[in-house]
Amino acid sequence: MDLMFKALLGAGVVLILAALAKTRNYYIAGLVPLFPTFALIAHYIVGKGRSLEDLKATIVFGMWSIIPYFIYLATLYVMVDRMRLEASLAVAAVAWLMAATALVSVWVRIHG
């Protein structure tokens, strides 16, 4: 049942994004993914199953995770003028993956 709720929540976000993309205020679709839907779920799961210190570490790591997302957005912003949309999205996703890998590597080295 818990998995079904999470799937419905994700589907609901996709529907909201699709609806917003068709409105005059289409740019708000860029804000919706930043609503902490999955962060709420993750923090609840960590908060219920682990210590308060583990939850706080998860929160701090989440703060640092803004960096890979920013790199994704910056890469996409530059690439959409140079490539097809699909290729731009792929390059930006790879940039995010590289930044996220670097973040995890540094985090493990410092906190591991």
Short mmCIF file of the C-alpha atoms (twelve columns), coordinates in Angstrom:
data_MODEL
# 
_entry.id   MODEL 
# 
loop_
_atom_site.group_PDB 
_atom_site.id 
_atom_site.type_symbol 
_atom_site.label_atom_id 
_atom_site.label_alt_id 
_atom_site.label_comp_id 
_atom_site.label_asym_id 
_atom_site.label_seq_id 
_atom_site.Cartn_x 
_atom_site.Cartn_y 
_atom_site.Cartn_z 
_atom_site.pdbx_PDB_model_num 
ATOM 1   C CA . MET A 1   0.000  0.000  0.000   1 
ATOM 2   C CA . ASP A 2   2.862  2.345  0.857   1 
ATOM 3   C CA . LEU A 3   4.417  1.787  -2.574  1 
ATOM 4   C CA . MET A 4   1.080  2.465  -4.277  1 
ATOM 5   C CA . PHE A 5   0.761  5.788  -2.439  1 
ATOM 6   C CA . LYS A 6   4.249  6.836  -3.560  1 
ATOM 7   C CA . ALA A 7   3.465  5.892  -7.167  1 
ATOM 8   C CA . LEU A 8   0.211  7.875  -7.093  1 
ATOM 9   C CA . LEU A 9   2.037  10.841 -5.601  1 
ATOM 10  C CA . GLY A 10  4.604  10.738 -8.407  1 
ATOM 11  C CA . ALA A 11  1.878  10.445 -11.037 1 
ATOM 12  C CA . GLY A 12  0.087  13.404 -9.480  1 
ATOM 13  C CA . VAL A 13  3.220  15.532 -9.793  1 
ATOM 14  C CA . VAL A 14  3.551  14.573 -13.476 1 
ATOM 15  C CA . LEU A 15  -0.061 15.599 -14.099 1 
ATOM 16  C CA . ILE A 16  0.508  18.931 -12.362 1 
ATOM 17  C CA . LEU A 17  3.614  19.528 -14.494 1 
ATOM 18  C CA . ALA A 18  1.745  18.719 -17.710 1 
ATOM 19  C CA . ALA A 19  -1.124 21.038 -16.775 1 
ATOM 20  C CA . LEU A 20  1.185  23.902 -15.786 1 
ATOM 21  C CA . ALA A 21  3.216  23.582 -18.994 1 
ATOM 22  C CA . LYS A 22  0.069  24.436 -20.967 1 
ATOM 23  C CA . THR A 23  -0.787 27.585 -19.011 1 
ATOM 24  C CA . ARG A 24  0.264  31.184 -19.500 1 
ATOM 25  C CA . ASN A 25  2.525  30.722 -16.463 1 
ATOM 26  C CA . TYR A 26  4.303  27.693 -17.994 1 
ATOM 27  C CA . TYR A 27  7.580  28.584 -16.210 1 
ATOM 28  C CA . ILE A 28  6.054  27.545 -12.879 1 
ATOM 29  C CA . ALA A 29  6.496  23.981 -14.155 1 
ATOM 30  C CA . GLY A 30  10.177 24.525 -13.324 1 
ATOM 31  C CA . LEU A 31  9.289  25.125 -9.680  1 
ATOM 32  C CA . VAL A 32  7.042  22.096 -9.140  1 
ATOM 33  C CA . PRO A 33  9.865  19.510 -9.279  1 
ATOM 34  C CA . LEU A 34  11.491 21.382 -6.429  1 
ATOM 35  C CA . PHE A 35  8.499  20.832 -4.152  1 
ATOM 36  C CA . PRO A 36  9.962  18.408 -1.627  1 
ATOM 37  C CA . THR A 37  7.584  15.542 -2.416  1 
ATOM 38  C CA . PHE A 38  10.265 12.876 -2.435  1 
ATOM 39  C CA . ALA A 39  12.315 14.668 0.215   1 
ATOM 40  C CA . LEU A 40  9.300  14.511 2.537   1 
ATOM 41  C CA . ILE A 41  9.052  10.780 1.931   1 
ATOM 42  C CA . ALA A 42  12.805 10.249 2.362   1 
ATOM 43  C CA . HIS A 43  12.982 12.340 5.524   1 
ATOM 44  C CA . TYR A 44  9.990  10.551 6.991   1 
ATOM 45  C CA . ILE A 45  11.506 7.131  6.259   1 
ATOM 46  C CA . VAL A 46  14.940 8.093  7.610   1 
ATOM 47  C CA . GLY A 47  13.391 9.913  10.585  1 
ATOM 48  C CA . LYS A 48  11.274 6.918  11.542  1 
ATOM 49  C CA . GLY A 49  13.890 4.241  10.931  1 
ATOM 50  C CA . ARG A 50  17.164 5.850  11.980  1 
ATOM 51  C CA . SER A 51  18.571 8.185  14.625  1 
ATOM 52  C CA . LEU A 52  18.041 11.935 14.803  1 
ATOM 53  C CA . GLU A 53  21.712 12.406 13.869  1 
ATOM 54  C CA . ASP A 54  21.212 10.279 10.747  1 
ATOM 55  C CA . LEU A 55  18.197 12.382 9.801   1 
ATOM 56  C CA . LYS A 56  20.177 15.583 10.281  1 
ATOM 57  C CA . ALA A 57  23.008 14.198 8.136   1 
ATOM 58  C CA . THR A 58  20.452 13.361 5.435   1 
ATOM 59  C CA . ILE A 59  19.118 16.922 5.605   1 
ATOM 60  C CA . VAL A 60  22.588 18.454 5.294   1 
ATOM 61  C CA . PHE A 61  23.434 16.168 2.381   1 
ATOM 62  C CA . GLY A 62  20.177 17.283 0.764   1 
ATOM 63  C CA . MET A 63  21.303 20.893 1.087   1 
ATOM 64  C CA . TRP A 64  24.510 20.048 -0.767  1 
ATOM 65  C CA . SER A 65  22.525 18.182 -3.417  1 
ATOM 66  C CA . ILE A 66  21.389 21.540 -4.754  1 
ATOM 67  C CA . ILE A 67  24.796 21.815 -6.440  1 
ATOM 68  C CA . PRO A 68  24.288 18.940 -8.932  1 
ATOM 69  C CA . TYR A 69  20.808 20.254 -9.716  1 
ATOM 70  C CA . PHE A 70  22.221 23.722 -10.376 1 
ATOM 71  C CA . ILE A 71  24.861 22.193 -12.652 1 
ATOM 72  C CA . TYR A 72  22.090 20.331 -14.514 1 
ATOM 73  C CA . LEU A 73  20.139 23.569 -15.007 1 
ATOM 74  C CA . ALA A 74  23.190 25.608 -16.031 1 
ATOM 75  C CA . THR A 75  24.259 22.934 -18.520 1 
ATOM 76  C CA . LEU A 76  20.779 22.681 -19.970 1 
ATOM 77  C CA . TYR A 77  20.532 26.470 -20.269 1 
ATOM 78  C CA . VAL A 78  23.744 26.583 -22.300 1 
ATOM 79  C CA . MET A 79  23.051 23.470 -24.377 1 
ATOM 80  C CA . VAL A 80  19.516 24.280 -25.591 1 
ATOM 81  C CA . ASP A 81  21.009 26.932 -27.883 1 
ATOM 82  C CA . ARG A 82  23.528 24.493 -29.313 1 
ATOM 83  C CA . MET A 83  21.785 21.111 -29.626 1 
ATOM 84  C CA . ARG A 84  18.392 19.470 -30.083 1 
ATOM 85  C CA . LEU A 85  16.302 19.412 -26.918 1 
ATOM 86  C CA . GLU A 86  16.710 15.653 -26.408 1 
ATOM 87  C CA . ALA A 87  20.495 15.858 -26.735 1 
ATOM 88  C CA . SER A 88  20.599 18.892 -24.437 1 
ATOM 89  C CA . LEU A 89  18.618 17.018 -21.801 1 
ATOM 90  C CA . ALA A 90  20.935 14.024 -22.108 1 
ATOM 91  C CA . VAL A 91  24.063 16.172 -21.745 1 
ATOM 92  C CA . ALA A 92  22.558 17.989 -18.755 1 
ATOM 93  C CA . ALA A 93  21.613 14.664 -17.145 1 
ATOM 94  C CA . VAL A 94  25.183 13.417 -17.589 1 
ATOM 95  C CA . ALA A 95  26.460 16.667 -16.057 1 
ATOM 96  C CA . TRP A 96  24.119 16.087 -13.098 1 
ATOM 97  C CA . LEU A 97  25.351 12.495 -12.780 1 
ATOM 98  C CA . MET A 98  28.988 13.605 -12.784 1 
ATOM 99  C CA . ALA A 99  28.318 16.331 -10.207 1 
ATOM 100 C CA . ALA A 100 26.275 13.960 -8.032  1 
ATOM 101 C CA . THR A 101 29.036 11.338 -8.208  1 
ATOM 102 C CA . ALA A 102 31.597 13.950 -7.175  1 
ATOM 103 C CA . LEU A 103 29.348 15.098 -4.327  1 
ATOM 104 C CA . VAL A 104 28.861 11.560 -3.012  1 
ATOM 105 C CA . SER A 105 32.598 10.844 -3.311  1 
ATOM 106 C CA . VAL A 106 33.534 13.972 -1.360  1 
ATOM 107 C CA . TRP A 107 30.791 13.314 1.219   1 
ATOM 108 C CA . VAL A 108 31.994 9.748  1.811   1 
ATOM 109 C CA . ARG A 109 35.595 10.913 2.101   1 
ATOM 110 C CA . ILE A 110 34.682 13.581 4.661   1 
ATOM 111 C CA . HIS A 111 31.988 11.718 6.613   1 
ATOM 112 C CA . GLY A 112 32.865 8.078  5.982   1 
# 
